[in-house]
Amino acid sequence: MIAIDWFAFVQVFLAALTAAVTVVLFYSLGLRMLVRAGRVPVVAPADFTDAITVISPKERRRAEKAAAKAARKNPLTDAQKRLALWAAYGCFAICAAAVTSGILLIVVNH
């Protein structure tokens, strides 16, 4: 007969849920701080085939123009922008640490 350790199952579930929430929370907070710092990420569209719609160069220029306009209208001082940028870097570092620690737990403790 197979015995299932339900407590261990709950522990793994809670650890995975906590890690997922942590990564998503700090990544979204990092993006928010990056925008507040005046560095709106505009990603160039990739060329895909068939069913995937890609924005046109005109739409990309419009998005870049809107991002530049938003950066000019930013009410924060230079010191506040610098602080927001460092906060964004810190949030991304926490995300990287959470992912790295998860990988190390799998590799080392397996």
Phi and psi in radians as a Rosetta constraint file:
Dihedral C 1 N 2 CA 2 C 2 CIRCULARHARMONIC -1.556 0.35
Dihedral N 2 CA 2 C 2 N 3 CIRCULARHARMONIC 2.242 0.35
Dihedral C 2 N 3 CA 3 C 3 CIRCULARHARMONIC -1.824 0.35
Dihedral N 3 CA 3 C 3 N 4 CIRCULARHARMONIC 2.243 0.35
Dihedral C 3 N 4 CA 4 C 4 CIRCULARHARMONIC -1.835 0.35
Dihedral N 4 CA 4 C 4 N 5 CIRCULARHARMONIC 2.225 0.35
Dihedral C 4 N 5 CA 5 C 5 CIRCULARHARMONIC -1.500 0.35
Dihedral N 5 CA 5 C 5 N 6 CIRCULARHARMONIC 1.613 0.35
Dihedral C 5 N 6 CA 6 C 6 CIRCULARHARMONIC -1.161 0.35
Dihedral N 6 CA 6 C 6 N 7 CIRCULARHARMONIC -0.537 0.35
Dihedral C 6 N 7 CA 7 C 7 CIRCULARHARMONIC -1.145 0.35
Dihedral N 7 CA 7 C 7 N 8 CIRCULARHARMONIC -0.717 0.35
Dihedral C 7 N 8 CA 8 C 8 CIRCULARHARMONIC -1.133 0.35
Dihedral N 8 CA 8 C 8 N 9 CIRCULARHARMONIC -0.667 0.35
Dihedral C 8 N 9 CA 9 C 9 CIRCULARHARMONIC -1.069 0.35
Dihedral N 9 CA 9 C 9 N 10 CIRCULARHARMONIC -0.777 0.35
Dihedral C 9 N 10 CA 10 C 10 CIRCULARHARMONIC -1.141 0.35
Dihedral N 10 CA 10 C 10 N 11 CIRCULARHARMONIC -0.674 0.35
Dihedral C 10 N 11 CA 11 C 11 CIRCULARHARMONIC -1.081 0.35
Dihedral N 11 CA 11 C 11 N 12 CIRCULARHARMONIC -0.798 0.35
Dihedral C 11 N 12 CA 12 C 12 CIRCULARHARMONIC -1.138 0.35
Dihedral N 12 CA 12 C 12 N 13 CIRCULARHARMONIC -0.724 0.35
Dihedral C 12 N 13 CA 13 C 13 CIRCULARHARMONIC -1.073 0.35
Dihedral N 13 CA 13 C 13 N 14 CIRCULARHARMONIC -0.803 0.35
Dihedral C 13 N 14 CA 14 C 14 CIRCULARHARMONIC -1.171 0.35
Dihedral N 14 CA 14 C 14 N 15 CIRCULARHARMONIC -0.643 0.35
Dihedral C 14 N 15 CA 15 C 15 CIRCULARHARMONIC -1.153 0.35
Dihedral N 15 CA 15 C 15 N 16 CIRCULARHARMONIC -0.742 0.35
Dihedral C 15 N 16 CA 16 C 16 CIRCULARHARMONIC -1.156 0.35
Dihedral N 16 CA 16 C 16 N 17 CIRCULARHARMONIC -0.728 0.35
Dihedral C 16 N 17 CA 17 C 17 CIRCULARHARMONIC -1.116 0.35
Dihedral N 17 CA 17 C 17 N 18 CIRCULARHARMONIC -0.756 0.35
Dihedral C 17 N 18 CA 18 C 18 CIRCULARHARMONIC -1.107 0.35
Dihedral N 18 CA 18 C 18 N 19 CIRCULARHARMONIC -0.760 0.35
Dihedral C 18 N 19 CA 19 C 19 CIRCULARHARMONIC -1.129 0.35
Dihedral N 19 CA 19 C 19 N 20 CIRCULARHARMONIC -0.736 0.35
Dihedral C 19 N 20 CA 20 C 20 CIRCULARHARMONIC -1.129 0.35
Dihedral N 20 CA 20 C 20 N 21 CIRCULARHARMONIC -0.763 0.35
Dihedral C 20 N 21 CA 21 C 21 CIRCULARHARMONIC -1.127 0.35
Dihedral N 21 CA 21 C 21 N 22 CIRCULARHARMONIC -0.708 0.35
Dihedral C 21 N 22 CA 22 C 22 CIRCULARHARMONIC -1.090 0.35
Dihedral N 22 CA 22 C 22 N 23 CIRCULARHARMONIC -0.824 0.35
Dihedral C 22 N 23 CA 23 C 23 CIRCULARHARMONIC -1.121 0.35
Dihedral N 23 CA 23 C 23 N 24 CIRCULARHARMONIC -0.810 0.35
Dihedral C 23 N 24 CA 24 C 24 CIRCULARHARMONIC -1.147 0.35
Dihedral N 24 CA 24 C 24 N 25 CIRCULARHARMONIC -0.739 0.35
Dihedral C 24 N 25 CA 25 C 25 CIRCULARHARMONIC -1.067 0.35
Dihedral N 25 CA 25 C 25 N 26 CIRCULARHARMONIC -0.883 0.35
Dihedral C 25 N 26 CA 26 C 26 CIRCULARHARMONIC -1.278 0.35
Dihedral N 26 CA 26 C 26 N 27 CIRCULARHARMONIC -0.532 0.35
Dihedral C 26 N 27 CA 27 C 27 CIRCULARHARMONIC -1.175 0.35
Dihedral N 27 CA 27 C 27 N 28 CIRCULARHARMONIC -0.783 0.35
Dihedral C 27 N 28 CA 28 C 28 CIRCULARHARMONIC -1.169 0.35
Dihedral N 28 CA 28 C 28 N 29 CIRCULARHARMONIC -0.668 0.35
Dihedral C 28 N 29 CA 29 C 29 CIRCULARHARMONIC -1.138 0.35
Dihedral N 29 CA 29 C 29 N 30 CIRCULARHARMONIC -0.676 0.35
Dihedral C 29 N 30 CA 30 C 30 CIRCULARHARMONIC -1.106 0.35
Dihedral N 30 CA 30 C 30 N 31 CIRCULARHARMONIC -0.739 0.35
Dihedral C 30 N 31 CA 31 C 31 CIRCULARHARMONIC -1.106 0.35
Dihedral N 31 CA 31 C 31 N 32 CIRCULARHARMONIC -0.699 0.35
Dihedral C 31 N 32 CA 32 C 32 CIRCULARHARMONIC -1.095 0.35
Dihedral N 32 CA 32 C 32 N 33 CIRCULARHARMONIC -0.763 0.35
Dihedral C 32 N 33 CA 33 C 33 CIRCULARHARMONIC -1.174 0.35
Dihedral N 33 CA 33 C 33 N 34 CIRCULARHARMONIC -0.598 0.35
Dihedral C 33 N 34 CA 34 C 34 CIRCULARHARMONIC -1.114 0.35
Dihedral N 34 CA 34 C 34 N 35 CIRCULARHARMONIC -0.715 0.35
Dihedral C 34 N 35 CA 35 C 35 CIRCULARHARMONIC -1.178 0.35
Dihedral N 35 CA 35 C 35 N 36 CIRCULARHARMONIC -0.726 0.35
Dihedral C 35 N 36 CA 36 C 36 CIRCULARHARMONIC -1.125 0.35
Dihedral N 36 CA 36 C 36 N 37 CIRCULARHARMONIC -0.494 0.35
Dihedral C 36 N 37 CA 37 C 37 CIRCULARHARMONIC -1.356 0.35
Dihedral N 37 CA 37 C 37 N 38 CIRCULARHARMONIC -0.092 0.35
Dihedral C 37 N 38 CA 38 C 38 CIRCULARHARMONIC 1.572 0.35
Dihedral N 38 CA 38 C 38 N 39 CIRCULARHARMONIC 0.269 0.35
Dihedral C 38 N 39 CA 39 C 39 CIRCULARHARMONIC -2.033 0.35
Dihedral N 39 CA 39 C 39 N 40 CIRCULARHARMONIC 1.266 0.35
Dihedral C 39 N 40 CA 40 C 40 CIRCULARHARMONIC -1.229 0.35
Dihedral N 40 CA 40 C 40 N 41 CIRCULARHARMONIC 2.137 0.35
Dihedral C 40 N 41 CA 41 C 41 CIRCULARHARMONIC -1.322 0.35
Dihedral N 41 CA 41 C 41 N 42 CIRCULARHARMONIC 2.056 0.35
Dihedral C 41 N 42 CA 42 C 42 CIRCULARHARMONIC -1.961 0.35
Dihedral N 42 CA 42 C 42 N 43 CIRCULARHARMONIC 2.038 0.35
Dihedral C 42 N 43 CA 43 C 43 CIRCULARHARMONIC -1.746 0.35
Dihedral N 43 CA 43 C 43 N 44 CIRCULARHARMONIC 2.303 0.35
Dihedral C 43 N 44 CA 44 C 44 CIRCULARHARMONIC -1.201 0.35
Dihedral N 44 CA 44 C 44 N 45 CIRCULARHARMONIC 2.426 0.35
Dihedral C 44 N 45 CA 45 C 45 CIRCULARHARMONIC -1.216 0.35
Dihedral N 45 CA 45 C 45 N 46 CIRCULARHARMONIC 2.542 0.35
Dihedral C 45 N 46 CA 46 C 46 CIRCULARHARMONIC -1.597 0.35
Dihedral N 46 CA 46 C 46 N 47 CIRCULARHARMONIC 2.746 0.35
Dihedral C 46 N 47 CA 47 C 47 CIRCULARHARMONIC -1.567 0.35
Dihedral N 47 CA 47 C 47 N 48 CIRCULARHARMONIC 2.012 0.35
Dihedral C 47 N 48 CA 48 C 48 CIRCULARHARMONIC -1.976 0.35
Dihedral N 48 CA 48 C 48 N 49 CIRCULARHARMONIC 2.856 0.35
Dihedral C 48 N 49 CA 49 C 49 CIRCULARHARMONIC -1.777 0.35
Dihedral N 49 CA 49 C 49 N 50 CIRCULARHARMONIC 2.710 0.35
Dihedral C 49 N 50 CA 50 C 50 CIRCULARHARMONIC 1.010 0.35
Dihedral N 50 CA 50 C 50 N 51 CIRCULARHARMONIC -1.928 0.35
Dihedral C 50 N 51 CA 51 C 51 CIRCULARHARMONIC -1.359 0.35
Dihedral N 51 CA 51 C 51 N 52 CIRCULARHARMONIC -0.156 0.35
Dihedral C 51 N 52 CA 52 C 52 CIRCULARHARMONIC -1.623 0.35
Dihedral N 52 CA 52 C 52 N 53 CIRCULARHARMONIC 2.227 0.35
Dihedral C 52 N 53 CA 53 C 53 CIRCULARHARMONIC -1.533 0.35
Dihedral N 53 CA 53 C 53 N 54 CIRCULARHARMONIC 2.303 0.35
Dihedral C 53 N 54 CA 54 C 54 CIRCULARHARMONIC -2.010 0.35
Dihedral N 54 CA 54 C 54 N 55 CIRCULARHARMONIC 2.496 0.35
Dihedral C 54 N 55 CA 55 C 55 CIRCULARHARMONIC -1.195 0.35
Dihedral N 55 CA 55 C 55 N 56 CIRCULARHARMONIC 2.627 0.35
Dihedral C 55 N 56 CA 56 C 56 CIRCULARHARMONIC -1.412 0.35
Dihedral N 56 CA 56 C 56 N 57 CIRCULARHARMONIC 2.857 0.35
Dihedral C 56 N 57 CA 57 C 57 CIRCULARHARMONIC -1.029 0.35
Dihedral N 57 CA 57 C 57 N 58 CIRCULARHARMONIC -0.580 0.35
Dihedral C 57 N 58 CA 58 C 58 CIRCULARHARMONIC -1.120 0.35
Dihedral N 58 CA 58 C 58 N 59 CIRCULARHARMONIC -0.760 0.35
Dihedral C 58 N 59 CA 59 C 59 CIRCULARHARMONIC -1.146 0.35
Dihedral N 59 CA 59 C 59 N 60 CIRCULARHARMONIC -0.614 0.35
Dihedral C 59 N 60 CA 60 C 60 CIRCULARHARMONIC -1.162 0.35
Dihedral N 60 CA 60 C 60 N 61 CIRCULARHARMONIC -0.765 0.35
Dihedral C 60 N 61 CA 61 C 61 CIRCULARHARMONIC -1.066 0.35
Dihedral N 61 CA 61 C 61 N 62 CIRCULARHARMONIC -0.675 0.35
Dihedral C 61 N 62 CA 62 C 62 CIRCULARHARMONIC -1.124 0.35
Dihedral N 62 CA 62 C 62 N 63 CIRCULARHARMONIC -0.720 0.35
Dihedral C 62 N 63 CA 63 C 63 CIRCULARHARMONIC -1.159 0.35
Dihedral N 63 CA 63 C 63 N 64 CIRCULARHARMONIC -0.721 0.35
Dihedral C 63 N 64 CA 64 C 64 CIRCULARHARMONIC -1.126 0.35
Dihedral N 64 CA 64 C 64 N 65 CIRCULARHARMONIC -0.679 0.35
Dihedral C 64 N 65 CA 65 C 65 CIRCULARHARMONIC -1.127 0.35
Dihedral N 65 CA 65 C 65 N 66 CIRCULARHARMONIC -0.739 0.35
Dihedral C 65 N 66 CA 66 C 66 CIRCULARHARMONIC -1.142 0.35
Dihedral N 66 CA 66 C 66 N 67 CIRCULARHARMONIC -0.668 0.35
Dihedral C 66 N 67 CA 67 C 67 CIRCULARHARMONIC -1.153 0.35
Dihedral N 67 CA 67 C 67 N 68 CIRCULARHARMONIC -0.720 0.35
Dihedral C 67 N 68 CA 68 C 68 CIRCULARHARMONIC -1.135 0.35
Dihedral N 68 CA 68 C 68 N 69 CIRCULARHARMONIC -0.692 0.35
Dihedral C 68 N 69 CA 69 C 69 CIRCULARHARMONIC -1.123 0.35
Dihedral N 69 CA 69 C 69 N 70 CIRCULARHARMONIC -0.738 0.35
Dihedral C 69 N 70 CA 70 C 70 CIRCULARHARMONIC -1.126 0.35
Dihedral N 70 CA 70 C 70 N 71 CIRCULARHARMONIC -0.642 0.35
Dihedral C 70 N 71 CA 71 C 71 CIRCULARHARMONIC -1.181 0.35
Dihedral N 71 CA 71 C 71 N 72 CIRCULARHARMONIC -0.628 0.35
Dihedral C 71 N 72 CA 72 C 72 CIRCULARHARMONIC -1.215 0.35
Dihedral N 72 CA 72 C 72 N 73 CIRCULARHARMONIC -0.554 0.35
Dihedral C 72 N 73 CA 73 C 73 CIRCULARHARMONIC -1.492 0.35
Dihedral N 73 CA 73 C 73 N 74 CIRCULARHARMONIC 0.052 0.35
Dihedral C 73 N 74 CA 74 C 74 CIRCULARHARMONIC -1.097 0.35
Dihedral N 74 CA 74 C 74 N 75 CIRCULARHARMONIC 2.139 0.35
Dihedral C 74 N 75 CA 75 C 75 CIRCULARHARMONIC -1.413 0.35
Dihedral N 75 CA 75 C 75 N 76 CIRCULARHARMONIC -0.016 0.35
Dihedral C 75 N 76 CA 76 C 76 CIRCULARHARMONIC -1.389 0.35
Dihedral N 76 CA 76 C 76 N 77 CIRCULARHARMONIC 2.634 0.35
Dihedral C 76 N 77 CA 77 C 77 CIRCULARHARMONIC -1.330 0.35
Dihedral N 77 CA 77 C 77 N 78 CIRCULARHARMONIC 2.984 0.35
Dihedral C 77 N 78 CA 78 C 78 CIRCULARHARMONIC -1.094 0.35
Dihedral N 78 CA 78 C 78 N 79 CIRCULARHARMONIC -0.660 0.35
Dihedral C 78 N 79 CA 79 C 79 CIRCULARHARMONIC -1.153 0.35
Dihedral N 79 CA 79 C 79 N 80 CIRCULARHARMONIC -0.704 0.35
Dihedral C 79 N 80 CA 80 C 80 CIRCULARHARMONIC -1.173 0.35
Dihedral N 80 CA 80 C 80 N 81 CIRCULARHARMONIC -0.668 0.35
Dihedral C 80 N 81 CA 81 C 81 CIRCULARHARMONIC -1.114 0.35
Dihedral N 81 CA 81 C 81 N 82 CIRCULARHARMONIC -0.730 0.35
Dihedral C 81 N 82 CA 82 C 82 CIRCULARHARMONIC -1.110 0.35
Dihedral N 82 CA 82 C 82 N 83 CIRCULARHARMONIC -0.724 0.35
Dihedral C 82 N 83 CA 83 C 83 CIRCULARHARMONIC -1.105 0.35
Dihedral N 83 CA 83 C 83 N 84 CIRCULARHARMONIC -0.731 0.35
Dihedral C 83 N 84 CA 84 C 84 CIRCULARHARMONIC -1.126 0.35
Dihedral N 84 CA 84 C 84 N 85 CIRCULARHARMONIC -0.648 0.35
Dihedral C 84 N 85 CA 85 C 85 CIRCULARHARMONIC -1.149 0.35
Dihedral N 85 CA 85 C 85 N 86 CIRCULARHARMONIC -0.755 0.35
Dihedral C 85 N 86 CA 86 C 86 CIRCULARHARMONIC -1.177 0.35
Dihedral N 86 CA 86 C 86 N 87 CIRCULARHARMONIC -0.597 0.35
Dihedral C 86 N 87 CA 87 C 87 CIRCULARHARMONIC -1.137 0.35
Dihedral N 87 CA 87 C 87 N 88 CIRCULARHARMONIC -0.688 0.35
Dihedral C 87 N 88 CA 88 C 88 CIRCULARHARMONIC -1.097 0.35
Dihedral N 88 CA 88 C 88 N 89 CIRCULARHARMONIC -0.797 0.35
Dihedral C 88 N 89 CA 89 C 89 CIRCULARHARMONIC -1.058 0.35
Dihedral N 89 CA 89 C 89 N 90 CIRCULARHARMONIC -0.685 0.35
Dihedral C 89 N 90 CA 90 C 90 CIRCULARHARMONIC -1.118 0.35
Dihedral N 90 CA 90 C 90 N 91 CIRCULARHARMONIC -0.720 0.35
Dihedral C 90 N 91 CA 91 C 91 CIRCULARHARMONIC -1.114 0.35
Dihedral N 91 CA 91 C 91 N 92 CIRCULARHARMONIC -0.727 0.35
Dihedral C 91 N 92 CA 92 C 92 CIRCULARHARMONIC -1.172 0.35
Dihedral N 92 CA 92 C 92 N 93 CIRCULARHARMONIC -0.585 0.35
Dihedral C 92 N 93 CA 93 C 93 CIRCULARHARMONIC -1.159 0.35
Dihedral N 93 CA 93 C 93 N 94 CIRCULARHARMONIC -0.673 0.35
Dihedral C 93 N 94 CA 94 C 94 CIRCULARHARMONIC -1.121 0.35
Dihedral N 94 CA 94 C 94 N 95 CIRCULARHARMONIC -0.705 0.35
Dihedral C 94 N 95 CA 95 C 95 CIRCULARHARMONIC -1.055 0.35
Dihedral N 95 CA 95 C 95 N 96 CIRCULARHARMONIC -0.815 0.35
Dihedral C 95 N 96 CA 96 C 96 CIRCULARHARMONIC -1.108 0.35
Dihedral N 96 CA 96 C 96 N 97 CIRCULARHARMONIC -0.684 0.35
Dihedral C 96 N 97 CA 97 C 97 CIRCULARHARMONIC -1.149 0.35
Dihedral N 97 CA 97 C 97 N 98 CIRCULARHARMONIC -0.695 0.35
Dihedral C 97 N 98 CA 98 C 98 CIRCULARHARMONIC -1.139 0.35
Dihedral N 98 CA 98 C 98 N 99 CIRCULARHARMONIC -0.761 0.35
Dihedral C 98 N 99 CA 99 C 99 CIRCULARHARMONIC -1.164 0.35
Dihedral N 99 CA 99 C 99 N 100 CIRCULARHARMONIC -0.763 0.35
Dihedral C 99 N 100 CA 100 C 100 CIRCULARHARMONIC -1.105 0.35
Dihedral N 100 CA 100 C 100 N 101 CIRCULARHARMONIC -0.742 0.35
Dihedral C 100 N 101 CA 101 C 101 CIRCULARHARMONIC -1.150 0.35
Dihedral N 101 CA 101 C 101 N 102 CIRCULARHARMONIC -0.622 0.35
Dihedral C 101 N 102 CA 102 C 102 CIRCULARHARMONIC -1.124 0.35
Dihedral N 102 CA 102 C 102 N 103 CIRCULARHARMONIC -0.742 0.35
Dihedral C 102 N 103 CA 103 C 103 CIRCULARHARMONIC -1.139 0.35
Dihedral N 103 CA 103 C 103 N 104 CIRCULARHARMONIC -0.733 0.35
Dihedral C 103 N 104 CA 104 C 104 CIRCULARHARMONIC -1.113 0.35
Dihedral N 104 CA 104 C 104 N 105 CIRCULARHARMONIC -0.663 0.35
Dihedral C 104 N 105 CA 105 C 105 CIRCULARHARMONIC -1.078 0.35
Dihedral N 105 CA 105 C 105 N 106 CIRCULARHARMONIC -0.681 0.35
Dihedral C 105 N 106 CA 106 C 106 CIRCULARHARMONIC -1.219 0.35
Dihedral N 106 CA 106 C 106 N 107 CIRCULARHARMONIC -0.808 0.35
Dihedral C 106 N 107 CA 107 C 107 CIRCULARHARMONIC -1.273 0.35
Dihedral N 107 CA 107 C 107 N 108 CIRCULARHARMONIC -0.804 0.35
Dihedral C 107 N 108 CA 108 C 108 CIRCULARHARMONIC -1.345 0.35
Dihedral N 108 CA 108 C 108 N 109 CIRCULARHARMONIC -0.740 0.35
Dihedral C 108 N 109 CA 109 C 109 CIRCULARHARMONIC -1.581 0.35
Dihedral N 109 CA 109 C 109 N 110 CIRCULARHARMONIC 0.104 0.35
